[in-house]
Amino acid sequence: MTETAAPPAAARAERDRWIALVVLCAGFLMIILDQTIVNVALPSIQSDLGFSQSSLAWVVNAYLIAFGGLLLLAGRLGDLIGRKRMFLVGLAVFTLASLLCGAAQTQEMLIGARFIQGIGGAMTSAVILGMIVAMFPKPAEQARAIGIYAFVASAGASIGLLAGGALTEAINWHWIFFVNLPIGIATAILSVRLLEHDEGIGLDRGADLPGAVLIVSALMLAVYTIVGTTDHGWDSAQTLILGAVTVALLVGFVAREARATHPLVPLRIFRSRTVTVANLVQALMVAGLFGMFFLGALYMQRVLHYGAIDVGLAFLPVALTIGTLSLGVSARLIVRFGARATLLPGLVLVSAGLVLFQRAPVDASYLVDLFPALLLLGVGAGLSFPSLMTLAMSGATPADSGLASGLVNTTQQVGGALGLAVLATLSTTRSGDLVADGASSASALTSGYHLAWAIGAGLVLAALALTATLLPPGRERANEEPAEVPVRGGRPAYSEEAA
């Protein structure tokens, strides 16, 4: 009887594991949707609540500061108190904050609710990748699961553009937040049932309050400084002073963690060259890509006169291509050839797509001038993102996978914010100079965007150089078990062998 009962039980457990992955991705999709869906509705929000152009930016900035500042801490707390618990609490905070955002009737209420939403978003998304790695330890399964995660990240951005335009035009902007309520509730119910409970390693292993204050302050101030460059410039006294304070806080944090008995962020995670370089490469690639998507949307709206839904449809090939690769092809390539070997051609294609996009004229034809570039970007990103996530999580022990997951998300958010701020500033300056010299608005805007996309291509090429020179060659195969992580002095130690 035991022998006949075992196979169905094993099959059910296997099925539940993949359903749990879908549940995790549903929660992550809600977070990704919210980050892009708001951008489309900003003009309606401005008109309804009476925001000025400068104050309107805080609808986005309030979220980014909380989200980017808390990702690393949330990931580590997930390791300490349990990643499932952190995911569920974050989901509840995010869903409740979405209700407050949708019900907002004043500027202050909306901005405050967006800040709370950022807290919930950080708590939820910081631990997802760590949970996926723990659920799927075998390389072949892990590559496939990470590919699905990468697909949700890319597809969510495109769906957000479409959904934001559709909801805003069909009903009103409040519903871009209300739509999170059924998703959040359904995800929470399924998560309680399907996600395995994990106790965590205990707060006594890393409840470093001074370290937490230093890293959260540093990251929040860093994001605040970056987003503030749009109004104050990179050479302003405010930017330079806040930048110096941010660096001082980061130095203080590193010094604190180096001597703390139970550090919040064990610095051993950076001993793995693979983990460190993969995060640097991701920051550079995301900096180039985020600038392209944001400024590309502006180019389509302000120069080519696309509507909000048209912009979402224009970027759809990128999401579809990433999805096609992430849901199978990339995983098989990673298992067969290794993450590094799959990443290299991906970065080449991303940089080629940016160079091609940089050649788009004022009167661009979508099929001739934009579609080929977007196709290259989609293929390149579809190969690159799963590879980078695999590499960035490769040195994580079970006790530190939440931290590694939070680090991946932090470098992505900070890299994206920094890249966008730099590229947008340089683009605006270039366009302004050309208008002052007598150029037409469309021509000046296009030239400014061209400059930003060229610099974005340079950032991705820098990521390619780091990958080729600093990432150690390695091949992960489906029939290999993950390497054991050596333990020294009672604590897991990161090494290139473990990575």
Sequence and secondary structure as in RCSB ss.txt:
>XXXX:A:sequence
MTETAAPPAAARAERDRWIALVVLCAGFLMIILDQTIVNVALPSIQSDLGFSQSSLAWVVNAYLIAFGGLLLLAG
RLGDLIGRKRMFLVGLAVFTLASLLCGAAQTQEMLIGARFIQGIGGAMTSAVILGMIVAMFPKPAEQARAIGIYA
FVASAGASIGLLAGGALTEAINWHWIFFVNLPIGIATAILSVRLLEHDEGIGLDRGADLPGAVLIVSALMLAVYT
IVGTTDHGWDSAQTLILGAVTVALLVGFVAREARATHPLVPLRIFRSRTVTVANLVQALMVAGLFGMFFLGALYM
QRVLHYGAIDVGLAFLPVALTIGTLSLGVSARLIVRFGARATLLPGLVLVSAGLVLFQRAPVDASYLVDLFPALL
LLGVGAGLSFPSLMTLAMSGATPADSGLASGLVNTTQQVGGALGLAVLATLSTTRSGDLVADGASSASALTSGYH
LAWAIGAGLVLAALALTATLLPPGRERANEEPAEVPVRGGRPAYSEEAA
>XXXX:A:secstr
 HHHHHHHHHHHHHHHHHHHHHHHHHHHHHHHHHHHHHHHHHHHHHHHHT  HHHHTHHHHHHHHHHHHHHHHHH
HHHHHH HHHHHHHHHHHHHHHHHHHHH  SHHHHHHHHHHHHHHHHHHHTTHHHHHHHH  SHHHHHHHHHHHH
HHHHHHHHHHHHHHHHHHHHS TTHHHHTHHHHHHHHHHHHHHHS     S GGGT  HHHHHHHHHHHHHHHHH
HHHHHHH TTSHHHHHHHHHHHHHHHHHHHHHHH SS SS GGGGG HHHHHHHHHHHHHHHHHHHHHHHHHHII
IIIS   HHHHHHHHHHHHHHHHHIIIIIHHHHHHHH HHHHHHHHHHHHHHHHHHHTT  TT  IIIIIHHHHH
HHHHHHHHHHHHHHHHHTTT  GGGHHHHHHHHHHHHHHHHHHHHHHHHHHHHHHHHHHHHTT  HHHHHHHHHH
HHHHHHHHHHHHHHHHHHHHS      TT       EETTEE   TTT 
